[in-house]
Amino acid sequence: MSSRTITRIAAALSVAAAGLAGATAHPAAALAKSSVPRSPIVFGVIQYDSPGKDDRSQRSLNAEWVTVTNTGPGAVNLKAWTLTDRSRHTYTFRDLRLAAHQSVRVHTGIGRDSARDVYQGRRDYVWNNAGDTATLRDNHSHVVAAKSWGRR
């Protein structure tokens, strides 16, 4: 083989290797992006200012609530998920299976939990009317949803 042929083969191999390296980098980057699934669990309406006078009655406390909605096609168990405000008041979900396209209201006060309504069991308000942030974390402490209002 001549040195000219060897040079051509070496150049062709170098171009091929660069092409392979580029081809393997793109799928890995795409895989990294798609391997972090977006959660179907989102916040719906948040009623942070209960209607009427803030008198700490159970009626008033339970008129303060956060809606958590499953927008996905399958059920999601919210067991050990947490809902917190900016002051770090934390509610931890018990074994609650949220069906596809279903919502649950998380009330501040005391009441009897059901599939559609759960209660934090508090005797004081959680959500600040002037401004706050609701944060929902999964059972691995990953932020799934956050929603803010008012002053920060």
N, C-alpha and C positions, 0 to 999 in steps of 0.2 A: 504494500500500500504506500502511496506517495504521501509526502508531508502535507500536500494541498488537500488530499482526501481526508486525512486525519484531522486537519484544521476544520474542514466543513462538518465532519461528523461531531466534533467537539462543540462547535457553534450550535448545531442542530440540537444536541443533547442539552446544552445550556438553556436554549429557548424553551425546549420541552419541559425541563425542570422548573423553570420560572412559571410556565403556564400551569403546571400541576400544583405548584405552591399557591398560586392565586386561586385556582379552582377549589382547593381544599379550604382556603381561608374564608371564602364567601359562605359556603354552607355552615361552617362552624359559627360564624357571626349570626347567620339567620337562625340557627338552632338556639343560640344563646338568647336572642330576642324572644323567640316563640316558646322557650321553655319556662318563662315566667307567665303563668296564666292570669288573666284578668278575672277577678272574682265577680260572680253574678250577684253578689250581695251588695246592695247600695242603700243609702239613706233616701227615704221619701220625705214627707212633710215633717217638720219639727215644730211643735207647738211649745215654744220656750216661754211664752208669756200667757199664763192661764187667764182666761177671761174673768172679769170682775175683780173684786178686792183680794189682794194677797193676804189671806187670813190664816194660812197654814192648816186649814181644814182638809180632811181627806178628799173632799169634793174638789177643792181648789188644787191641791197637790196632784191629784190624778188627772186634772185638766192640763197638766204640763207633761208632754210626752214626746217621744221620738219614734218615727216609723222606720223599721228596717224591712227591706223588701228583697225577695229573691227574684231576680229577673231571668234566671236561667231555666233550662228545660228539666232539670232534676232537683231533687230535694237536697238540702244542705243541713247538717246538724250543727247548731250553734253552741253546743256544749263547750264550756270553758272560754268562749269568746267574751271580750270585755267591751263595755261602753263607758267612755270617760269624758269629763268636761275639762276645761282649761285648769281648774283647781284640783284636778286629779280625783274627783269623786268617781268611784268605780262601781259599776254594776257588772257582775259575772253571770252569764247565761247558764242556766241549768241544762239538762238534756232536752233541748227544744229542736225538733225537726221541722224546718221551714220548707214546705212543699214548693214546687215550681210555681212561679208567678203568685206567690202568697206573701202577705205582709204581716208583721206583728208590731203592736204598739208597746213601747216600753214606758210605762207610767212611773212617775216619781214616787207616789205615795204607796199606801198599803192596799192590797186587794188579793183576790184569788186568781192565780195564774191559769191561763187557758191557751189554746193554740193561737189565738188572735191578740191576746192582751197578757202582758206580764208586768209585774210590779216590783220596783226597787225596794220597797219597804221603808222609805224615808219619812221623816217627820218635818223636813225642811226642804225648800226648793233647791234644785240643782242648777238649772240653766239660768244664766244671767240675762235679763231682758235687754240690757244695754249692749251686750256683745259677749259672745262665747264661741267655743268650738266643740263640736261633738266628734269624737274619734272612736271608730270601731276597729278592734283588733281581733284577729283569729286566734285559735288556740296555740299558735306558735309566736304570738305577739307581733305579727306582721300587720301593718296598717292596711285595712281593707277599704275603709271609707273615712272621709273627714269632711265636715261641713261647718262653715263659720258664718256668723252674722254680726252686725253692729260694729262697734269700735273694737279695735285690736289692741 
